[in-house]
Amino acid sequence: MRFATLLWCVLLAPSVQALEAYSCRNGFFPAFAGQVRHAEITADAGERVHFRDDAAGCPDNASCVQKAYLIDGDRLLLGKQTAGWACVWYFAEKREFVGWLPARNLTVDPPPPKPTADDWTGRWEPITGGNTIAIAKPSPDEPLAVEGQAIWQGGLNGFGERVVHLGAFSGRAWPAGDLLQVAEGDGDYDCSVTLQYVTGNLVVTDNSHCGGMNVRFDDVYRKTP
């Protein structure tokens, strides 16, 4: 009996770990860069598919259900699916919504064609905040040129001044399918940024070495007009 109990715990452990608390929210979602897919909500007429929180005990408990919801046909970004749940990112008009949804209500798009240079190039910004990423194609025979600027604003210091930390990166690289990786060196503390193009979105994550304290490029960006 003791062996059976231990075996059950071992089999159960991956699911428990996969639904670890606080693993499906705005700041964490960009870490899925490289595996994000586009998907669509599938629901009955009039059905509301509510987001669920990622706090302890979620997303299963009824207390995890949020007011925000999606309906049939809504398009979103899928970060991962596990244990019957999907971690998703949805763009509304003025903000994004991130959380767990039932995986049964999602239809994942088939793999899209490889993004072109025109898909990559342009100026990219998140829906909020002051970060920017600019991607250019100097010539058909050269890799993409990428430059990023990031800012983090904290509270007031002892002199009543706003605490502001800045970050930046630049480099050139060739895309590998829908992924673009830009590194400013080979060292563990050199800035490294991973960008994934997903149907008009740019999912970006860095290695925390691209600027001052709390400065991150981690976000989902959209191309500006």
N, C-alpha and C positions, 0 to 999 in steps of 0.2 A: 504493500500500500504506500509506503514512504517513497519507493522508487517511482511509482505511478504518479504521485503528487509532484515530485521533482520534474518528471518528464513533462507533465502538463504545464508547469511553470516555464520550462524552457521553450515549449511550443508557443506559449502565450506571449512571451517576452517581446518578440518583434512587433506585434500589434500594439502593445502598451507603449513601447518606445516610439512607434511611428506616430502615435497620437499624443505625444508629449505636450504638456501645457505650454501655451505661448509660442507655438511653432507655426502659426498661420495668421500672420498679421502684417501690416504695411511694411515694417522694418525688416521682417524676416523673409517675405515673399521673394525679393530679388535674388536671394541665395539659390533659388531654383534655376537661375540662368543656365541654359544648356539643356533643360528638360521641359521648358514651358511649351504648352500647346494652345491652340485656339479651339474653343468649344462653344456649344450652343445649349441653352436651356430647353429641355423637353418636358412639357407639363400639360395637364388637361386644361380645357377652357375654364378660365376663372380661377385656376389654382395658383396660389402664391407659394413660391419656394423661398423660405426665409433663410437668411444668413444665420450662422451659429457662431458663438464666441469660441475662443481658443483657451479660455481660462481652465483652471484645474477642474476635472470632472467633465469637461466638454470634449466633443460636441453632443454627446448622447443625452445629457440631462435636459429636462424641459426648461430649466432656468437659463440655458445657453442660447435659447432662441432670441434673435434680435428683431427689431421692428422692420428693418430693411429687408426687402424681398425682391425677387426677380420673377418674370413670367415667361411663358412659352415664347421662344424665338430670340430672347436676349442673348447677346454675344459677350464672351468674357475670355479671360486668360486662365488656363488651368496649370497650377504648379505641380500638384501631385495628387494621386488617389491612393487611399489606404484604408483598409477595414471598413469599406462601404461609404467612405467620406471623401470629398474632394476639396482641396484648398484652392480658392479661386480669387482672382482680382477682377473687379468690374469698374469700368469708368462711367460715372454719371456726368452730368453737365459741368458741375463745379468741384467735384471731389471724387475720390475712389472709395470703393467698399471692398474689404478683404475679409475672408472668413471661410468657414466650412459650409459646404452644401452636400446634400445627399448625392452620391455618385450616380444613383439610378436616374437622376434628373438631368444628366449631362450626355450630350452626344459630341464626341471628340472629332474634330476635322481630320481628314486624311492628311498626310504630310504634304505641305505646299511645295511648289517649285523652289529651286535655289534662288535666294534673293539676288537681284542684279546690283550693279554699282549704283544705279539711279535710286534703288530702294534704300541703300545705305546712306548716300550723300545728303547733306542738308544740316540744318540746325535743329537740335533736339532739346526738349525741355520737359520736366515733369509737370503735372497739373498744378502743383503748388511748390513754393520754395524758389530759390535763386540759382539752382544748378543749371548748367548748360553743357552740351556736348556738340561739337561741330565736326562733321566728317566730310572730307573732300577727296576727289579723285584727280590728282595732278595730271596724269596722262594714262592712256590705256595700258601702258607697259609698266606702270608704277603701282605700288600698293596703296591702300587707302591711308590718308593722313588724318589722324584723329587728335583733337584737342578738347580737354575738359576743364571746366571751372566749377568749383563747389564752395559753398559758404555755410557756416553754422553760426547761429546767433543765440547767445545765452542771456543770462540776466545782467544786472548792473554790477559793476565792480565798486570798490570802495570810493572811487572818485565820481560815482554816478554815471559812468560811461558804459555803454553797451559792450559786452564781451563778444568779439567777433573772431572766429577762426576761419582761415581760408585753406583751400586745397586746389591742386591742379595736376594735370598729367598731359603728356603729348607723346606721340609716336606714330610709326607707320607699320602696317601689317596687312597681310592678305587674308580675306575671309576664308573660313573652312566650312562650307555649307552655310548654315544660318548663324555661325559663331564667328566672333572677331575678338582676338585676345591681344591686348596692347600692354607691353611691359617696358619699364624704363631701365631695366637691368636684370641680371640673373641672381642677385642676392635676395636673401629672405626678407630684407627690409626695403627692397626697391618696390616702388609702386607698380601694381599689376591690376589690370581692369579686364573683366570679361563682359562682352556685350552679345546678346542674342536678339536677332531680328525675328519678330513674330507677327506677321500680318499687319504691318504698319506700326508696330510697337517695338520699342527697344528696351529689353530687360537688362539692367546693368548691375553688376556687383563688383566690389574691389576687395583688396586684401588688407584694408585698414591702414595702409602706409602711403596714402596719397595726399596727406595734408595734416593740419593741426588736429588737436584733440576733438573728438566727436565729429570730425568732418568725414562724410562718406558720400560716394557717388551712388550708393545703392538706391535704386528707384526704378519706376517704369516711365519711360520717356516717350513723347510723341513729337513728330516733326512739325515745326512751326511753318506757317505760310511764307 
